[in-house]
Amino acid sequence: MNVPHAGTHVPWTIAPTLTADARTTPDTDWHVEKLYAFAADAGATLMCATHSRYIVDLNRDPSGAAL
């Protein structure tokens, strides 16, 4: 299971370059990792992003092409 947009961390060196709204990380998938916490009991691996999708979007094609 992959939770690519659960991250909320924005490095202090990058935060000043974001708008005030973006610094609140509004596009975060809040608590999805908690929703799928049962996955570990079922033997699945749960990978959760730690950094905001504004820093690195783990669902984005490296070329920038639309998914």
C-alpha positions in Angstrom: 0.0 0.0 0.0 1.3 3.4 -0.9 0.2 6.7 0.6 2.1 9.2 -1.5 0.3 12.4 -0.3 0.2 11.9 3.4 3.4 13.9 4.1 3.3 17.2 5.8 7.0 18.1 6.2 8.2 21.2 4.5 11.9 21.9 5.0 12.5 25.3 6.6 14.7 26.3 3.7 11.8 25.8 1.2 8.9 27.1 3.3 9.6 30.8 2.7 9.2 30.2 -1.0 5.7 28.9 -0.6 2.5 31.0 -0.3 1.0 31.2 3.2 -1.8 28.9 2.0 0.6 26.3 0.6 2.6 26.3 3.9 -0.6 24.8 5.5 -0.3 21.8 3.1 -4.0 21.8 2.1 -3.6 19.1 -0.5 -2.4 16.5 2.1 -4.3 13.2 2.3 -4.9 13.6 6.0 -4.9 10.5 8.1 -5.0 8.0 5.2 -2.1 6.2 6.8 -4.3 5.7 9.9 -7.2 4.5 7.8 -4.9 1.7 6.3 -3.0 0.9 9.5 -4.7 -2.5 9.4 -2.6 -3.4 6.4 0.4 -4.3 8.5 -1.7 -6.8 10.5 -2.7 -8.3 7.2 1.0 -8.7 6.2 1.1 -5.8 3.8 3.7 -3.1 3.7 2.5 0.5 4.1 4.7 3.2 2.6 3.8 6.7 3.6 5.4 9.9 2.4 6.9 12.2 5.0 7.4 15.3 2.9 4.6 17.4 1.5 3.6 16.8 -2.2 4.6 20.4 -2.7 8.2 19.3 -2.1 8.1 16.0 -4.0 5.0 14.5 -5.6 5.6 10.8 -5.5 2.7 10.2 -8.0 4.2 12.4 -10.6 5.9 11.2 -13.7 9.5 12.4 -13.6 9.1 13.9 -17.0 6.1 16.0 -15.8 3.7 14.3 -18.2 0.1 14.0 -17.1 -0.8 10.7 -15.5 
